[in-house]
Amino acid sequence: MAFIDRRVFCKASGFALAATLIDTSALAKSPVGESKMQQRKIPKSGEAIGIVGLGTSRVFDVGRDVDARQRCVSIVAQLVASGGAFIDTGSAYFSAEQVTGEAARSVGRDQTFLATKVLAEDTITAERQIKASKRRLAPGPIDLLQIHNLSSWQTLLPIAQSLKARGLVRYVGVTHHTNDALPELIRVLNTQDLDFVGFQYSLMEREAEKTLLPLASEKGVAFIANKPFAQGKLFRAFADEPMPPIAHDLECQSWAQYFLRFVVSHPSVTCVIPGTGKLEHAVDNFSAGFPPLPSRAQAVLMAKAVMGT
């Protein structure tokens, strides 16, 4: 098996954008093949979701650009066609939340799992934000409402839990993305009733392995892995390097698939959410959720092959 870099894979996949507008009805017959991505269960409910989802921060913040919005629809359609559903957005992501809602409705709102975030310091602002998010992501309840970066969580978490009790929100969670916040995030998981937690996890940033992932498993909390490419650092470090031999065993066709398959190899990771605004990259990313997936022993070898440990 010959290994190719991300750019070559994207070109070979047949999804390079030859035109601005994409016929999303054809995506289910894509060259990705007949495989569908692996599913994992949300511990608190048993509901299954695809292990590779989609992040929208910055990449779906396209404003009123009609062509860019259509590309976002195409990416969401490809996610669903690949067997995925989880899309992460936020009220603080400017136009991304609205674009996400429109794209989800275009492909079928019931085919997607929409997670958004609230970032506020007081109850009035939070309730206003959540109301706007619900309107943008309608119809139906918000699938997952997260307290963004633990902002005023003592105030916001009871609001989110109340909305869940009323059926306006299906799941409640908290997020953060810096190692400095780990002690507080752990304290919240230990003391609050949560369905989801989101934190960074990648080959370069593995602090979650030591405490947060085991704790999430113990508490029955779904773990959403963000920043799986370490904000592009992994590509900058390895894009021009040949992939190690173990990539052959795992049928990784690109570095993106290698990085993502390492993340989802951990059994406590419910879903990983790489962000992209390019359809060809989305095809590449979503394919990482198809079998074969690494065992934990293979994941150790994957990390050792590129990081030395």
Residue pairs with C-beta under 8 A, 6 or more apart in sequence:
1 248
1 251
3 242
3 243
3 247
3 248
3 252
3 253
3 254
4 12
4 253
4 254
5 239
5 240
5 254
5 255
6 235
6 239
6 254
6 255
6 256
6 281
6 284
9 253
9 254
9 256
9 284
10 16
10 278
10 280
10 281
10 283
10 284
11 280
13 30
13 31
13 32
13 280
13 283
13 284
14 30
14 31
15 30
15 31
15 78
15 279
15 280
15 283
16 280
17 71
17 278
17 279
17 280
20 67
20 70
20 71
21 67
21 70
22 70
22 71
22 73
22 74
22 279
24 73
24 74
24 77
24 106
24 107
27 74
27 77
27 78
27 81
28 81
30 78
30 81
30 283
32 81
32 82
32 283
32 286
32 287
32 290
33 290
35 290
35 291
36 82
36 83
36 290
37 50
37 51
37 52
37 82
37 83
37 84
37 286
37 289
37 290
38 50
38 51
38 264
38 289
38 290
38 291
38 293
39 48
39 49
39 50
39 51
39 83
40 48
40 49
40 51
40 269
40 270
40 271
41 47
41 48
41 270
42 48
42 49
42 171
42 195
42 196
42 222
42 270
43 220
43 221
43 222
43 270
44 171
44 195
44 220
44 221
44 222
45 171
45 195
49 84
49 85
49 86
49 113
49 270
49 271
50 79
50 82
50 83
50 84
50 85
50 86
50 271
50 289
51 84
51 264
51 269
51 270
51 271
51 272
51 289
51 293
52 82
52 84
52 260
52 264
52 271
52 272
52 274
52 285
52 286
52 288
52 289
53 79
53 84
53 85
53 86
53 87
53 88
53 113
53 224
53 271
53 272
53 273
54 75
54 76
54 79
54 84
54 86
54 87
54 88
54 273
54 274
54 275
54 276
54 282
54 285
55 88
55 226
55 273
55 274
55 275
55 276
56 87
56 88
56 89
56 90
56 93
56 96
56 97
56 99
56 100
56 275
57 88
57 89
57 90
57 93
57 96
57 275
58 93
58 96
58 275
59 96
59 275
59 276
59 277
60 72
60 89
60 93
60 95
60 96
60 99
60 100
60 103
60 277
61 93
61 94
61 95
61 96
61 99
62 68
62 69
62 71
62 72
62 95
62 96
62 99
62 277
63 94
63 95
64 95
68 277
69 99
69 102
69 103
71 277
71 278
71 279
72 99
72 100
72 102
72 103
72 277
73 102
73 103
73 106
73 107
74 279
75 103
75 276
75 277
75 278
75 279
75 282
76 87
76 100
76 103
76 104
76 106
76 107
76 112
77 103
77 106
77 107
78 279
78 282
78 283
78 286
79 85
79 87
79 112
79 282
79 286
80 107
80 108
80 111
80 112
82 283
82 286
82 287
82 289
82 290
83 286
83 289
84 286
84 289
85 111
85 112
85 113
86 113
86 115
86 224
86 271
86 273
87 100
87 104
87 112
87 113
87 114
87 115
88 115
88 116
88 198
88 224
88 226
88 273
89 96
89 97
89 100
89 114
89 115
89 116
89 117
89 137
90 96
90 97
90 116
90 117
90 119
90 146
90 148
91 97
91 116
91 117
91 118
91 119
91 129
91 130
91 132
91 133
91 148
92 117
92 119
92 148
97 116
97 133
97 136
97 137
98 136
100 114
100 136
100 137
101 114
101 136
101 137
101 138
104 111
104 112
104 114
104 137
105 139
109 138
109 139
109 140
110 140
112 143
113 143
113 144
114 137
114 142
114 143
114 144
115 142
115 143
115 144
115 145
115 146
115 173
115 196
115 224
116 133
116 137
116 142
116 144
116 145
116 146
117 145
117 146
117 147
117 148
117 175
118 126
118 129
118 130
118 133
118 145
118 146
118 147
118 148
118 151
118 156
118 159
118 160
119 129
119 148
119 149
119 151
120 126
120 129
120 151
120 152
120 156
121 151
121 152
121 155
122 152
122 155
123 155
123 159
126 152
126 155
126 156
126 159
127 159
130 142
130 145
130 159
130 160
130 163
133 142
133 145
134 141
134 142
134 168
141 167
141 168
141 169
141 170
142 163
142 168
142 169
142 170
143 170
143 171
144 169
144 170
144 171
144 172
144 173
144 195
144 196
145 160
145 163
145 164
145 169
145 171
145 172
145 173
146 172
146 173
146 174
146 175
146 196
146 198
147 153
147 156
147 157
147 160
147 173
147 174
147 175
148 175
149 175
149 176
149 177
149 181
150 174
150 175
150 176
150 181
150 184
150 185
150 188
153 174
153 188
157 172
157 174
157 188
157 192
160 169
160 172
161 172
161 193
163 169
164 170
164 171
164 172
171 195
171 196
171 222
172 193
172 194
172 195
172 196
173 194
173 195
173 196
173 197
173 198
173 221
173 222
173 224
174 185
174 188
174 189
174 192
174 194
174 196
174 197
174 198
175 197
175 198
175 199
175 224
175 226
176 182
176 184
176 185
176 198
176 199
177 199
177 200
177 226
177 227
178 200
179 205
179 207
182 199
182 207
182 211
182 212
185 197
185 199
185 212
186 211
186 212
186 215
188 194
189 197
189 212
189 215
189 216
189 219
189 221
190 215
190 219
194 219
194 221
195 221
195 222
196 221
196 222
196 223
196 224
196 270
197 212
197 216
197 221
197 222
197 223
197 224
198 223
198 224
198 225
198 226
199 208
199 212
199 223
199 224
199 225
199 226
200 207
200 208
200 225
200 226
200 227
200 230
201 208
201 209
201 213
201 223
201 225
201 226
201 227
201 228
201 263
201 266
201 269
201 272
202 225
202 227
202 228
202 229
202 230
202 234
202 259
202 262
202 263
203 230
203 234
203 259
203 262
203 263
203 302
203 303
203 306
203 307
204 230
204 233
204 234
204 237
204 307
205 227
205 230
206 303
208 223
208 225
209 266
212 223
213 223
213 266
213 268
213 269
214 268
215 221
216 222
216 223
216 268
217 223
217 267
217 268
222 270
222 271
223 268
223 269
223 270
224 270
224 271
224 272
224 273
225 263
225 264
225 269
225 271
225 272
225 273
226 272
226 273
228 259
228 260
228 263
228 272
228 273
228 274
229 235
229 256
229 259
229 274
234 255
234 259
235 255
235 256
238 255
238 306
239 255
243 252
243 255
243 258
244 302
244 305
244 306
245 305
246 298
246 301
246 302
246 305
247 258
249 292
249 298
250 258
250 261
250 292
250 293
250 294
250 298
250 302
251 292
252 258
252 261
252 288
253 284
253 287
254 284
256 274
256 281
256 284
256 285
256 288
257 284
257 285
257 287
257 288
258 302
258 306
260 272
260 274
260 285
260 288
260 289
261 288
261 293
261 294
261 302
262 294
262 299
262 302
262 303
263 269
263 272
264 272
264 288
264 289
264 293
265 293
265 294
265 295
265 296
265 298
265 299
265 302
266 296
266 299
267 296
274 285
276 282
276 285
294 302
303 309
